[in-house]
């Protein structure tokens, strides 16, 4: 006779609440961001953020202040002061820690997620993997979105438990997000969440003892007022700190310069930004068609009248196609259309929840609204199109997935089981696809899908401690860094190329504010003007390092050649074009007597 006691690993209902499974998923959520942080070699964005953190306390009183993300680099600067020996790896680790906390806090804070822990953690793991599939390191996007996650969580707790202090804190966190990244001031849009939230109004009493219910709209406006007061208080506190430390006027000047630069040419010009956003939106709509077609096929594959093996074959075929698609070396990393496909699935799904087309709980509907707002705060101001909508998926993927267990498909009757399978399968496929994509792309350091397998060589450069990369990249850094350090150590540094990490690794002060010349943000004329302005101020000519003469195009090549000639520079070190990473070090002729060319 079969035992009545069924293992929880056999019973699907028990499995979805099994404590062991939950603990395993929690451990995976912690381990997932840590898997590849020991590999890298990116000298662009990662180095740029590390440099600004490294120099924050020296720059905060000067025009070099990172006004666009002052709070992010304050946090990074503190990290650098405490863990300087960790070097660039330390900023990888900081990014992983922030990601882990940002993933787990919503799970423990939202009751609806905790009530279906396995489903929620699978979806959160998928969202986490998707958000870090291209890059995982410290930066203002990550810090700003972390504060926005926390603001949403505090709003949820404040409304669910009627805690005014939580709503006040949520407002302060929105301000923190804006100080961590200026465009995130748009996170003030989260103030509408109390209007969406629906809860039971508790009766109050008048002086004559008659019961009276407070209007839901009145309660919503009170909550919105608390959030605004919290936000304004945080702004005033930040301004007071700035005034007391003598940095407020420098910060405001820096913010004004940001708005001025947005009117100029380059990839951050308003016209260029919105053109990119529109193009990406069109591509997302196109991928929506493919997503809908896949769902239709999945609907039939999981029909109870179809043999179970048909569903397994469908999952297998989907996985194989995804793997082949993700291994395309011409579309690795942030260029891969996976970003459009995931947005095309969970964006419209969230809209259906918000509009009531799919019924769900008030809390999940409110969180869906928050996720849609985070979509816009993530990408607006960024020159990478809709790529950074990935951060909002930390809310949208788990909210959409769990909503199926909260009546979002009541009208489907017997098909509810089928829809649950599809929702869970999609989350699983997002995780698998994102993990494979992350394996196949080392941010700004790889060209092929299997390149990561060769990233096993350790750097000797002290501030690259703990990071492994390709043999060629290690040789480049380990050779150029000591050469820069030994040449005219008293001079400031100007790196012409896409390698702002060289400032960080050599701990040399940048000659001009524009240290990250990639991404079409600056024109050759803008860099020339900055160089000329510093020289006109009486600054000593910088040590000049060239890693890529084509950085700013033909105009840039001409500009840098003219600069070298005009100021009588002499080549001190050179690695020819025949090497994997050619580079040159130039110093003013009068100081060249101390150095010999190689």
GIDA-V435130 format. One record per helix or strand. SS is the DSSP state (A for helix, B for strand). FROM is the first residue (numbers start at 1). TO is the last residue. If there is no record, write none. Layout:
BEGIN
SS,FROM,TO  SS,FROM,TO
END
This chain:
BEGIN
A,12,15  A,19,32  B,39,39  A,45,54  A,56,59  A,67,82  A,84,109  A,111,115  A,117,131  A,140,160  A,164,180  A,182,196  B,203,205  B,211,213  A,216,245  A,248,261  A,270,301  A,308,326  A,329,331  A,333,335  A,338,355  A,362,379  A,387,406  A,410,439  A,451,454  B,457,458  A,462,464  B,468,469  A,471,486  B,493,496  A,501,506  B,510,510  A,524,536  B,543,546  A,553,566  B,569,575  B,583,588  A,589,594
END
